[in-house]
Amino acid sequence: MRRNRQARILATLGPASSTYEQIRALHLAGADVFRLNFSHGSHEDHAERLGMIRDIERESGRPIGVLLDLQGPKLRVGRIDGGRVRLEAGQGFRLDLDDTPGSAARAPLPHPEIFAALRAGTELLLDDGKIRLRVDACGADFADTTVVVGGPLSDRKGVNVPGVVLPISPLTDKDLRDLDFGLELGVDWVALSFVQRAQDIVEARARVGGRAWIMAKLEKPSAIEDLDAIVAEADGVMVARGDLGVELAPERVPVLQRRIVRACRAAGKPVVVATQMLESMISSPVPTRAEASDVASAIYDGADAVMLSAESAAGQYPVEAVTIMDRIIAEVEADPAWRSGLDASHVAAEANTPDAICCALRRVSSLLSTVATVTYTSSGFSALRAARERPVSPILGLTPQLATARRLALVWGVHPVPFEDVHDVAEMIEHAARAAVEGGFAQRGDEIVVIAGIPFGRSGTTNLLHVTRIA
């Protein structure tokens, strides 16, 4: 089950991909990690799908990552009398805490935390930005606004407050229940929605502990203002372009996407580009040329993974969507300009021993044309720092921890390999050579480069580099 590409594919499961045969077909087509979207489906549904993933993992012999995506706070207007009204540009419109059904003049907004953060001049976006309101006056329980962009407003439509940090936790009561359930199941990644600042990651980590890695979903402009701190605190980042695009002008999203990818690459943190990548394939067997270019752009930028949402969860062509995404990635990575672009955008290593070793690894791999890089890692640290360098040769992440192997399935260039722990350097070299041959990466006479930390089993101690020829 070797992947002949470096970037990874994250596929969302749903009604169109809920059977063993369907999930297995997605994995064979190229899905490396599966996303369980807890905004939809029951706990029983997700538990059943995770069980199938683990069965497929055992059958394929390749670790498969599972990402639990938490719903996060959902800010919505309340009920509208008759279910629907139309707002006209220039009219006044009031939002308040009164739960009486709304009209063309007012609507309930049962979120006191929003009113607490509002100021005159603040913009409110309703229904994914289709309706825009400007706050003229506000208090603890109301906001009088002017409709800037009108349109139909119906029950329970979403509310966005761009440019404002809301005094709200990213973890709702539902999220806490879902999180505890998912951790008990054994998910590998937790995607945290509604991240506004680095402190949100700290809050989630206190609940998660070390049971999973945390991925910060960047979907709020306020998160961009705290980008470096969020990247430093999180284990990975998702560019949630759909939600981000609601609160930002469309032309800003591609620029911010590249900025986020560069920040994650510099920090050595996995980054996923998500939302509407092959949107037309929900109902079409082929993508648009623009969508193919969108996927390719993320790969040229050096993203660790690209994600399918409704395409694989609810679309008519889930396997075809994964297949074409796999083909786009392979085509880009065969382009010499892709490699030269990665090298040109490479960020210098930090002045510490692990980064010095991995920096040398990148140079050695290029000069000697080694067929594989082998990292020994218990926590995943060595493999992550090696992936940060974007070496020419694929990375075998050998780890005694199956949980670590599954988490590394999302990381650029890493082919995770569970193995029994080693006790000395000679045994390590023997294991590395065997894993490279058995994985189809090397044959007799080929050279591989091995990095590890001594003493073995201690996280963050990468301090050894060894080149060996397969006997």
QUITAUR-V620021 format. One record per pair of residues at least 24 apart in sequence whose ideal C-beta (glycine too) atoms are under 8 Angstrom apart, sorted by the first residue. I is the first residue (numbers start at 1). J is the second residue. Records with the same first field share a line. If there is no record, write none. Layout:
# QUITAUR-V620021
I->J ; J
This chain:
# QUITAUR-V620021
1->60 ; 61 ; 62
2->415 ; 439 ; 440 ; 441
3->30 ; 32 ; 415
4->330
5->326 ; 329 ; 330 ; 333
6->333 ; 390 ; 394 ; 412 ; 413
7->298 ; 299 ; 303 ; 304 ; 305 ; 306 ; 329 ; 333 ; 412
8->32 ; 33 ; 304 ; 305 ; 306 ; 409 ; 410 ; 411 ; 412
9->33 ; 305 ; 306 ; 307 ; 308 ; 322 ; 325 ; 326 ; 329
10->34 ; 35 ; 67 ; 272 ; 274 ; 305 ; 306 ; 307 ; 308 ; 410
11->35 ; 307 ; 308 ; 312 ; 318 ; 322
12->37 ; 69 ; 307 ; 308 ; 309 ; 310 ; 311 ; 312 ; 313
13->37 ; 49 ; 312 ; 313
14->40 ; 41 ; 310 ; 312 ; 313 ; 314
15->313 ; 314
16->312 ; 313 ; 314 ; 315 ; 316 ; 318
17->312 ; 313 ; 318
18->45 ; 48 ; 49
19->52
20->52 ; 55 ; 56
22->318 ; 319
23->49 ; 52 ; 53 ; 56
24->52 ; 56 ; 59
25->319
26->312 ; 318 ; 319 ; 322
27->56 ; 60 ; 64
29->319 ; 322 ; 323 ; 326
30->322 ; 323 ; 325 ; 326
31->312 ; 322
32->64 ; 65 ; 305 ; 409 ; 410
33->64 ; 65 ; 66 ; 67 ; 188 ; 189 ; 305 ; 409 ; 410
34->64 ; 65 ; 66 ; 67
35->67 ; 69 ; 191 ; 307 ; 309
36->66 ; 67 ; 68 ; 69 ; 182 ; 187
37->69 ; 309 ; 313
38->68 ; 69 ; 70 ; 71 ; 175 ; 178 ; 182
39->69 ; 71
43->178 ; 181
46->181 ; 182 ; 185
47->181 ; 185
50->185 ; 186 ; 187
62->409
63->402 ; 405 ; 406 ; 408 ; 409 ; 416 ; 418
64->406 ; 409
65->188 ; 189 ; 406 ; 407 ; 408 ; 409 ; 410
66->186 ; 187 ; 188 ; 189 ; 406
67->187 ; 188 ; 189 ; 190 ; 191 ; 215 ; 410
68->178 ; 179 ; 182 ; 187 ; 189 ; 190 ; 191 ; 212
69->191 ; 193 ; 217
70->170 ; 171 ; 175 ; 178 ; 179 ; 190 ; 191 ; 192 ; 193
71->172 ; 174 ; 175 ; 178 ; 193
72->170 ; 171 ; 172 ; 175 ; 192 ; 193 ; 194 ; 217
73->168 ; 169 ; 170 ; 172 ; 193 ; 194
74->158
75->111 ; 114 ; 158 ; 159 ; 160 ; 161
76->156 ; 157 ; 158 ; 159
77->102 ; 107 ; 108 ; 109 ; 126 ; 153 ; 155 ; 156 ; 157 ; 159
78->102 ; 107 ; 108 ; 109 ; 110 ; 155 ; 156
79->108 ; 155 ; 156
80->107 ; 153 ; 154 ; 155
83->154 ; 155
84->152 ; 153 ; 154 ; 155
85->152 ; 153 ; 154
86->150 ; 151 ; 152 ; 153
87->131 ; 147 ; 150 ; 151 ; 152 ; 153
88->147 ; 150
89->147 ; 148 ; 149 ; 150
90->146 ; 147
91->146 ; 147 ; 150
92->136 ; 144 ; 145 ; 146 ; 147
93->133 ; 145 ; 146 ; 147
94->142 ; 143 ; 144 ; 145
95->124 ; 133 ; 142 ; 143 ; 145
96->141 ; 142 ; 143
97->141 ; 142
102->153
107->153
109->143 ; 159
111->159
112->140 ; 141
113->166 ; 167 ; 168
114->159 ; 161 ; 166
115->139 ; 140 ; 141 ; 142 ; 143
116->140 ; 167
117->161 ; 164 ; 165 ; 166 ; 167
118->143 ; 161 ; 164
122->161 ; 163 ; 164
123->148 ; 161 ; 162 ; 163
124->159 ; 160 ; 161
125->159 ; 160 ; 161 ; 162 ; 246 ; 247
126->153 ; 157 ; 158 ; 159 ; 160
127->151 ; 153 ; 154 ; 157 ; 158
128->158 ; 160 ; 246
129->160 ; 246 ; 247
160->246 ; 247
162->221 ; 247 ; 248
163->221 ; 222 ; 247
164->222
165->196 ; 197 ; 222
166->196
168->194
169->200 ; 203
170->194 ; 195 ; 196 ; 200 ; 203 ; 204
171->203 ; 204 ; 207
176->207
179->204 ; 207 ; 208
182->212
183->208 ; 211 ; 212
186->403
187->212
188->212 ; 213 ; 403 ; 406 ; 407 ; 409
189->213 ; 214 ; 215 ; 235 ; 236 ; 407 ; 410
190->214 ; 215
191->215 ; 217 ; 238
192->216 ; 217 ; 234
193->217 ; 219 ; 240
194->219 ; 220
195->219 ; 220 ; 223 ; 230
196->220 ; 222 ; 223 ; 226
197->222 ; 223 ; 226 ; 229 ; 230
198->226 ; 229 ; 230 ; 232 ; 233
201->230 ; 233 ; 234
202->233
205->233
212->407
213->407
215->270 ; 272
217->243
218->244 ; 260
219->243 ; 244
220->244 ; 247
221->247 ; 248
224->256 ; 259 ; 260
227->259 ; 260 ; 263
228->263
231->263 ; 264 ; 267 ; 269
232->267
234->269
235->269 ; 270
236->264 ; 269 ; 270 ; 271 ; 272 ; 304 ; 410
237->264 ; 269 ; 270 ; 271 ; 272
238->271 ; 272 ; 274 ; 307
239->271 ; 272 ; 273 ; 274 ; 275
240->274 ; 275
241->273 ; 274 ; 275 ; 276
242->274 ; 275 ; 276
243->275
245->275
254->297
257->298 ; 301
258->301
261->298 ; 301 ; 302 ; 303
262->301 ; 345 ; 347
264->304
265->302 ; 345 ; 347 ; 388 ; 390
266->347
267->388
268->384 ; 385 ; 387 ; 388
269->384
270->304 ; 305 ; 384 ; 387 ; 410 ; 411 ; 412
271->303 ; 304 ; 305
272->303 ; 304 ; 305 ; 306 ; 307 ; 410
273->298 ; 303 ; 305 ; 306 ; 307
274->306 ; 307 ; 309
275->307 ; 309
276->309
277->306 ; 307 ; 308 ; 311 ; 325
278->308 ; 311 ; 321 ; 324 ; 325
279->310 ; 311
281->311 ; 315 ; 317 ; 320 ; 321 ; 324
282->310 ; 311 ; 314 ; 315 ; 316 ; 317
283->315 ; 316
284->317
285->316 ; 317 ; 320
286->320 ; 324
287->321 ; 324
292->324 ; 328
295->325 ; 328 ; 329
296->328 ; 331 ; 332
299->328 ; 329 ; 332 ; 333 ; 338
300->332 ; 337 ; 338 ; 341
301->345
302->341 ; 342 ; 345 ; 390 ; 412
303->412
304->387 ; 410 ; 411 ; 412
305->410 ; 412
339->392
342->390
343->390
346->389 ; 390
349->389
353->462 ; 463
354->381 ; 382 ; 385 ; 453 ; 460 ; 461 ; 462 ; 463
355->385
357->451 ; 462 ; 463 ; 464 ; 465
358->382 ; 385 ; 386 ; 388 ; 389 ; 451 ; 462
359->389
360->465
361->386 ; 389 ; 391 ; 449 ; 451 ; 465
362->389 ; 390 ; 391 ; 392
364->449 ; 465 ; 467
365->391 ; 392 ; 393 ; 449
366->391 ; 392
368->447 ; 449 ; 467
369->393 ; 447
370->446 ; 447 ; 448 ; 449 ; 467
371->436 ; 441 ; 442 ; 446 ; 447 ; 448
372->396 ; 436 ; 439 ; 441 ; 442 ; 446 ; 448 ; 449
373->448 ; 449 ; 450 ; 451
374->398 ; 432 ; 435 ; 436 ; 448 ; 449 ; 450 ; 451
375->414 ; 450 ; 451 ; 452 ; 462
376->422 ; 428 ; 432 ; 450 ; 451 ; 452 ; 453 ; 456
377->404 ; 408 ; 452 ; 453
378->404 ; 456 ; 457 ; 458 ; 459
379->404 ; 459 ; 460
380->404 ; 407 ; 408 ; 411
381->453 ; 459 ; 460 ; 462
382->451 ; 452 ; 453 ; 462
383->408 ; 411 ; 414 ; 416
384->408 ; 411
385->462
386->414 ; 451
387->411 ; 412 ; 413 ; 414
393->448 ; 449
394->441
396->432 ; 435 ; 436 ; 439 ; 441
398->431 ; 432 ; 435
400->457
415->439 ; 441
421->456 ; 457
422->456
423->456
425->452 ; 454 ; 464 ; 466
428->452 ; 456
429->466 ; 468
432->468
433->468 ; 470 ; 471
436->470
437->470
442->470
443->470
444->470 ; 471
445->469 ; 470
446->470
